[in-house]
Amino acid sequence: MTDAQAGAVRGTGKPGFDRRLLPPMLLGSVLNPINSTIVAVALVPIGRALGAPASQTAWLVSALYLATSLGQPVVGRLIDIFGPRRVFLLSTGLVGAAGVVGTLAPGLGVLIGARVLLGFGTCAGYPAAMALVRSEAERTGRDSPGGVLTALAVANQTVAVVGPLLGGLLIAVGGWRTTFALNVPLSVAAVLLGLRRLPRADPAPARDPARHASTAARLDLPGMGLFAAVLVPLLLFLMNLHLRDWYLLALSAAAGAAFAVRELRAATPFIDLRVLGGNAPLLATYGRALVSYVVAYAFLYGFTQWSEEGFGLTPFHAGLAQIPMFLLAVGVSVVSGRRRGVRGKLLLGAAGQTAACLVILTLSGDSPLWMLLLVALLFGVPQGLNNLALQNSVYFQADPGRTASSAGLLRTFAYIGSMVASSATAASFGEHADTGGLHRLAAVMLGAGVLYLVLTLFDRTLGRVAAADTRAAT
């Protein structure tokens, strides 16, 4: 046992969380949000350089979320079965390859392909981190050290907020291709940390109730394939909402029926629908994640594009204008992470989203700069609260043997919300991010924010999360 492991929680005599795991956990988990957000300020420069309108560059956003929405629960299930080390190393290595492809891409098509690779490559970090938290809880006998979960949430939301600023700085220094090149050193660092720090013994199989079944049965490849058949047409429909594409919804529904039949009959299903269907609190958390991300990412992409095209900021200054959100989000996360429960955090986050959307509805190209900063500041509250509360909810509501795949499903629902946000942004702006389009987008955001508030107000099961969190702390 290392000094870090033996550094027992003071006064308990129990071993503490192995802090050597934190660097690969944190770095691996932020690879996705940094690639999700850094592109926000790069869309306009990429469109200008490649002669592509906003409706086409939106595919750079959608492609990553399509790949990630599909890949997160699949990779999460692989981690539940085989443990985090091997899956983490393979996945983060793919991030570096995608960075090279994106840096050298001759056109928009190859660039979109690089974003697909990034989506799959960044799938392992977050589920692996959640699985490691669970395995350490089993090893130490102390469930979910609050500081570790808070650090994970803070790292993800900090990177999500600082992404546009970093992107603007990279573009100012070396052009938009540097936003792809950044993935090469990040990938190398993640792989090296994974090799040095992640445990070689995979703890996941010991938790898996189907560990004695064959590998093929535990993977449930037909279930994974049908899950993809459900998700891909659904997300393609959401990318470009139009009634002429109704057949995509029909395909998704048909695949969904086949998926349900398969999973209900499978001995070791990819997604255990019996358990998930009986876990109403977890399903409510997934629903909140979806609508929360509609608001968050409509702001990230839509508001950022408008601040450049409709307000006249440079990419760097558009990122700089979000500094208030970054600072407040970090402060709110650190303070709220010390408090038990999630209901209050979710309600305050919903209120912050609603207030920010109302202010956006008053903006115009002639608004003073301080109003843009006010919007960013208001969004700092939900940015600092929602991710932390949703993450902690899943940790306590999910089946312990499926922690990684449940965390992956959380990201899937969040990315479906992001896809809705991307589609709403493209539909609201069309060829140009003007003020009228911003107001149309803000109306969509406001509706999603109100739905998020309602889903939280009437969910009485959230008190159980607080009770479980309190028991874990003692």
N, C-alpha and C positions, 0 to 999 in steps of 0.2 A: 504494500500500500504506500502510495506517495505521501509526501508531507501535506499536499493539498487535500488528499483523501483523508488522511489521518487528522487533518485540522478539523476536529469534531466541532459540531455546533455547541457553542459554549453552554455549559450547564446541563447538557443532556446525556453526555457520554456516547452519543451516536456519531458515526462518521459523517462528514459533510460532503456536499456536492463537489465533485472533482473539477476544480476551476480550470484545469488544463484543457477541458473540453470547450470552454467558452470561445476562444478565438476561431476554430473552425466552424462551430455552430453559428456564430454571429456573421462571419464572412459568407458562409454558404447561404444563409437565409436572406442576406441582403442583395445577392446577385440578381434576383428577380425584380425587386422593387427599384433598384437602380436602373435596370434596363427598361422598366415600365415607365419611369418618369423622366429620365434624361432625354428621351426622344421628344418630349413635349416642346422644347424650344428648338429642336432640330427639324421639325416638320416643315416649317416655312423655308429655311435655307435649303433643305433637300428638294423641296418642290421647285424652288427657283433654279437650282443647279441642274435638275433633271427635266425641267419643263413639265412638271406634273401638278395638277390642281389639288386642292385640299381633299376633294372626294377620293382621289387616288392615293395620296400620301397617308390617308386614314388607314389604309391596309397595313402600314408599318406598325400601327397600334394593334389592329385586329389580328394580324398574323401571330404575334407573340401570344396574345390571349387565347387564341384558338388552340395553339400548341400546348400552352400551359394548362388551360382548363381541362384538356384531355389527359395530359401527362401527370398532373399532380396526384390524383387519387391512384393512378396506375403505379407510379413510382412509390407512392406511400405504401401501397400494398406490398410491393417488392421489399421495402424496408421492414415492414412488419414481419415478413417471412424470413428474409435473409440477413437482417440487421443493416445498420446504416453505412458501414465503412465502404464496402465494395460499390454499392449503388452511388454513394456520395462521390467517390473518386471518378467513376465513369462519367457521371453527369456533369460535374464541374469541369472535367477535361474537355467535354463537348463545348462548353462556353468559350474556351480559348479558340477552338477551331472556328466557331461562329464569328468571333471577333475578327479573325483573319479574313474570312469570306466577306464580311461587311465592309471592312476597311478597303478591300480591293475591288468591291463590286462595281461593274461598269454601268449598270442601269438599275431601274427601280425593281425589276423582277428579281434579280439576284439579291438585291437588298432585302426584299421581302422574304426570300428564302433564308437569308442569314438571320432574320428575326424569328423565323420558325425554329431554326436550330437553337437560337438563344432560349426560346420558350421551353423546348424539351430539356436543354442543358441546365436551366435554372430550377427544374422541378424538384430536385432532391434536397436542397438546402433546408427549407422550412420543415418538411415532414421528418427529415433526419434529426433536426434539432429537437422537435417535440418528442420523438422516440427516445432520444438520449435523456431528456428530462425525465421521462417515465422510467427508463431503465435505472437511472441514478436514484430515483425515488424508491424503487424496489430494492436496490443494493443497500441504501442507507437507512431504509425504514422511515424516511421522512418525505412525505408527498409534496411535490411541486414547490421547491423553494421560491418564495415570492420574488426575491431579488433576481433570480435567473429568468423567470417568465417576464418580468418587467424589463430586464436588459434586452431580451429578445424582441419585445414589442417596441421598445424605444429605438433600438438599432434599425428595425424595419421602417418605422415611421420617420425617423430622422433622415434616413437615406431617401425615402420617398419625397420628403419635403425639400431636401437639399439637392436632389437630382436635377431640377431645372436650373438652379444656380450653377452647379458643376458643369452641366451641359453648355450653358451660356459661356462660361469661362473657357471651356475646351474649344468651342466654336470660334471664340474671339482669338484664341492662340493659334489653332491649327486647322480650323474648318470643321464641317460636320462629320467628316470621316473619323475624327479623333474620338467621337462618342462611341464608335464601334471598337476602335483600337484599344480603348481602355479595358476591354474585357480580357485581353491577353494577359497583362500582368495580374489582374484579379484572379483569373483562372489558375495561373501558375502558383500564386500564393495560397489559394484554397486547396489545391491538390497537395502541395507540400505540407500544409498544416494538417490535412486529413491523414496523410501518411504518417506523420509524427505523433499526432495526438489522439486520433480516433481509436477506440479499442479494437484489437484484432479478433477477440472472441465476440461473436455476434449474440447479444442477449435476446434478440427478438424471438427465435424459434422456441425458447423455453416458455414464452408467454402464449404462443400460438396454440389454441386448442386442437388444431388440425395438423400438428407438427409431425404426426406419424403417417399422414397420407403422403402419396407420391407428390413429387414436385409439380408435375403437370396438373394434378388435381387441385393443389393448393393455389396455383397461379390462376386457375379458371380462365384460360385463354378465350374460350367462347364468350364468357361473360364480359371480358375486357373488350372484345371485338364488338359485341352488341352495344356496350356502353359508348364506344366511339361512334357507332352508327346512330345512336340517339343524339349525341352531342354535336357532331359535325354539321348536319343539316340545320339543327336549331341555331347554332352560332352563325352559320352562313346567312340564315334568314334575318337574324338580329343585326348583322353587319350592314344590311341595306334593306330596311323595312319597306316592303311593298306588297300589295295584295297579289300581284302577278306571280309572286314566288310562294304562293300558298302550298304548292306541292312539297316544299321543303319541310313545312310543318307536318304535313301528312306523312312524309317519310320518317320524320323524327318520332311521331306518335306510333307508327307501326313498329318501328324498332324498339320503342319503349315498351310496347306490349310484349314483344318477343323477349326483351331483356328481363321483364318481370317474371315471365314464365320460367325462363332459364334459371334465374337466381333463386326463385322459390323452390325449385327442384334440386338444385346443386347441393351436394354434400358439404362442400367448402366454397361458398359463393365469393365472388370478387367483392360485392357489396351485399351484406346480409340484410335483405329488405325486411325480414321479419323483425330483426332487432331494431333497425333504423325506423321502420314504420311504427314501432311501439315506443319510440323515444321522441315524443312530441317536443320536449324542451330543446333537443338538439336540432330538430327540423326548424323550430322557430328561430334558433340562432342562425342557421343557414339562410333563412328568409331575410333576417335583419342584415346579414352580410351583403346579400344581393342588392337591396335597396340603398344601403349605406354607400356602397361603391358606385352606384349610379350617380349619386351626388358628388362624391369625392373626386371621381375621375372625369366627370363632366366639367368640374371646376379646373382640374389639373390641365386637361387638354383644351377645353373650350375657352376658358378665361385666359389662359396663357396665349392662345392663338389670337384672341381679340386684342389683348394688350399689345401685341406686336403689330397686327394689321389694322385694327380699329382705333387704337390709341396712339400708335407710333413709337413704341419702345423697341430698342434693339433686343436681340435674344439674351444678351448678357444682362441688360437692365430689367427684362421681363423676369428673369430668374432672381435678380437682386430684389425685386419688389415682393418676393415671397419670403424674404428673411423674417419678417414679423411672425409669419405662420410657423416657420422652423423653430424660432426661439420659444414661442409660447407652447408649441406642441411638446417640445422636450421638457419644459418646466412642468406642464400639466401631467405628463406621463410619469415623471419621477415622483411628484407629490401624490398623485392618485394611486400609483403602484403600491404605496405603503398602506392603502386602505383596503379593507375586505369588501367583498361583494361587487356586483356589476350593475345593478339596477340604476343606482344614482348616476353612475358614469354614462350609461346608455342614454338616460333621459337628458342629462346635460349636453351630451354630444348631439342629440337630436335637436335640442334648442339652438345650439350653435350653428348647425347646418341651416335651420330655418331662417335665423336672423341674417346670415350671410347671403342667402338667396334673395331675401327681400331687399337688401342693399344693392345687389347686382341689378335688380330691376330698375333702379334709379340712375344707373350709370349711363354716360354718353361719351362720345369722343372728346367733348369739352370739359369733362369732369376734372376736378383738381386731383393731383396725384395722391393726396392723402386719402381720398376715398378708395382708391385701389389698395392702398396699404391697410385701410380699415377692413376691407373684405378679407384680405390675407390674414389679418389678425383674428377675425371672427372664426375663420376656418381652422385656426390653430387649436381651438378648443375641441371640436370633434376629432381632429387629426390626432390629438394627444390622448383621447379617451376611447374612441370606438374600437380601434384595433386591439388595444389592450384588453378591453372588456370582452370582445368577441373571442379572442384567443383563449382567455381564461375560462370562458363558458364552455368551449369545446373540450378543453382539457378535463374538466370535471364532469361533463355530460356524456362523453364518449366511452365506448367499451375499451377498457385498458389494453386489451389484446389487439385493438385496431386503432391505436392512437395516431400512428403516422398516416394511415389512409383516411381517418376522420379529419385530421388536419389538412390533408390534401383536398378533401371534399369542401372544406371551408374555403380554401383558395379557389376551387372550381366555381362555387356559387358567387364568390366575390368577383371573379373574372367574367362570369356571365353578366353581372352588374356593370362591369367595366365595358363589356361589349355593347350593352344597351347605351351606355354613356357615349361610346365612340360613334355608334349609329345616330344617336340623337344629335351629337355635335355636327356630324357630316350633313344630316338633314336640315339642321337649323342654319348652317352657314352656307352650304352650297359651294360656290366658287370663291367666295370671299368672306372673311370673318368680320362682318360689320356689326354695328350696334343693334340693329333689328334682330339679327340672328342670335346675338348674345341674350337678348330679352326672351326670345322664344326658348332658348336653351335653359334659361333661368326658371321659366315656368315649369318645364319638365323636372328640373332639379327640386323645385319647391314641392311639387306633388310627391316625389319620391321621399323627400325629407319628412313630410307630414305622415306618409305611410309608415316610415321608420318609427316615428314617434308613437303612432297608434299600436304597432306591433309590440312595442316595449311597455306601454301603459297597461295593456290588458294581458300581459304575460305574468301570471302569478307564480310560475315555476322558478323565476329568477332568484327568489329567496333561497332556494335549495343550493344554488351555487355559492351564495354567501355562507350558508351553513357548512357546506363541504370545505370551503376555503378556510373557515375558522378551525374545523377539525384537523385539517392538514397542518395548520400552523402550530397546533399543540401536540 
